[in-house]
């Protein structure tokens, strides 16, 4: 599932890359946005796709990324609450074997010794890259490197078609709200789970959407139906 902030980010990115001026208006489900372009109004549905097959619970790789990011964000909040100086932290390796208290204590101890320099730190098999920040905690981001690096491969028509077919079931509900529905399929290449690129030759079977686009965020978008 895509959260509302990311849905808007993806929709705005697609519009910009396509050269469209979409006015996005938040609406209640079903559908994600009402879009106004001049005198035209249509419904927009945003659907994320992933590099691995989706089961009933969704993408396993996306679940793991979300779990890692929640842990990293929780560590950042604990670090701030304990009075640590603003610092970005990137983790390389598993966080599973180390407690939050141990990690935060280690980071605080090392940040206080070299407050103005980047530092590489190893702790119980985990590698951490510390980058002190001068703009305060609001600009701090803690993340897991392994979730954000990897090979990019071309998306296949079958991957896109599977996502279209899942949304086809809800198309009658969408059409009760708007006569024209646009489907935006998104692979977020800032994360391993979405490292899929676009091919200008790719197409899908359209079950009744006004248009279907594939966004390989943040770089490229193509119309596939």
Residue pairs with C-beta under 8 A, 6 or more apart in sequence:
1 48
1 58
2 10
2 46
2 47
2 48
2 186
4 26
4 32
6 188
7 32
7 33
7 46
8 24
8 33
9 217
10 46
10 48
10 184
10 186
10 188
10 215
10 217
11 22
11 24
11 32
11 33
11 35
11 44
11 46
11 184
12 22
12 24
13 215
13 217
13 218
13 221
14 184
14 186
14 213
14 215
14 221
15 21
15 22
17 215
17 220
17 221
18 213
18 221
20 37
21 37
22 35
22 36
22 37
22 44
23 35
23 36
23 37
24 33
24 34
24 35
24 44
25 33
25 34
25 35
25 36
26 33
27 33
27 34
27 43
27 177
30 45
30 170
30 173
30 174
30 177
31 43
31 44
31 45
31 174
31 177
31 178
31 181
32 44
32 45
32 46
33 43
33 44
33 46
34 41
34 42
34 43
34 44
34 178
35 41
35 42
35 43
35 44
35 182
40 180
41 178
41 180
42 178
42 179
42 180
42 181
42 182
42 210
43 174
43 177
43 178
43 180
43 181
43 182
44 181
44 182
44 184
45 167
45 170
45 174
45 181
45 182
45 183
45 184
46 184
46 186
47 163
47 166
47 167
47 183
47 184
47 185
47 186
48 62
48 185
48 186
48 187
48 188
48 194
49 155
49 159
49 160
49 163
49 185
49 186
49 187
49 194
49 196
50 59
50 61
50 62
50 187
50 193
50 194
51 61
51 153
51 187
51 192
51 193
51 194
51 195
51 196
52 59
52 60
52 61
52 193
53 59
54 162
57 63
59 193
61 192
61 193
62 191
62 193
64 147
65 144
65 147
65 191
65 192
65 193
68 95
68 144
68 147
69 143
69 144
69 147
71 95
72 89
72 91
72 95
72 142
72 143
72 144
73 142
74 100
75 89
75 100
75 103
75 104
75 142
76 89
76 140
76 141
76 142
78 100
78 101
78 104
79 87
79 104
79 107
79 108
80 137
80 140
82 104
82 108
83 108
84 104
84 107
84 108
84 111
85 111
85 112
85 115
85 132
86 132
86 133
86 134
86 135
86 136
86 137
86 139
86 140
87 107
87 111
87 130
87 131
87 132
87 133
87 140
88 130
88 131
88 133
88 140
88 141
88 142
89 107
89 128
89 129
89 130
89 131
89 142
89 143
90 128
90 129
90 131
90 142
90 143
90 144
90 145
91 126
91 127
91 128
91 142
91 143
91 144
91 145
92 126
92 127
92 128
92 129
92 144
92 145
92 146
93 125
93 126
93 127
93 146
94 125
94 126
95 103
95 126
95 144
97 124
97 125
97 126
98 123
98 124
98 126
102 123
102 124
103 123
103 126
106 121
106 123
107 121
107 128
107 130
110 119
110 121
110 130
111 119
111 130
111 132
115 132
116 132
117 132
118 129
118 130
118 131
118 132
119 129
119 130
120 127
120 128
120 129
120 130
121 127
121 128
121 129
121 130
122 128
129 145
133 139
133 140
146 192
147 191
147 192
147 193
148 190
148 191
148 192
149 192
150 192
150 195
151 195
152 189
152 195
152 196
152 197
153 195
153 196
153 197
154 196
154 197
154 198
154 199
155 187
155 196
155 197
155 198
155 199
155 202
155 214
155 216
156 202
157 202
157 203
157 204
157 224
159 196
160 185
160 202
160 204
160 214
160 224
161 204
161 205
163 185
164 183
164 185
164 204
164 205
164 206
164 207
164 209
164 212
164 225
165 207
167 183
167 209
168 207
168 208
171 181
171 207
171 208
171 209
174 181
175 181
175 208
180 210
181 208
181 209
181 210
182 209
182 210
182 211
182 212
182 213
183 209
183 211
183 212
183 213
184 212
184 213
184 215
185 212
185 213
185 214
185 215
185 224
186 194
186 214
186 215
186 217
187 194
187 195
187 196
187 214
187 215
187 216
187 217
188 194
188 217
189 195
189 196
189 197
189 216
189 217
189 218
189 219
190 217
190 218
194 217
196 216
197 216
197 220
198 214
198 216
198 220
198 221
198 222
199 222
200 222
202 214
202 222
202 224
203 224
203 225
204 212
204 224
204 225
205 225
206 212
206 225
209 225
211 223
211 225
212 223
212 224
212 225
213 221
213 222
213 223
213 224
214 221
214 222
214 224
215 221
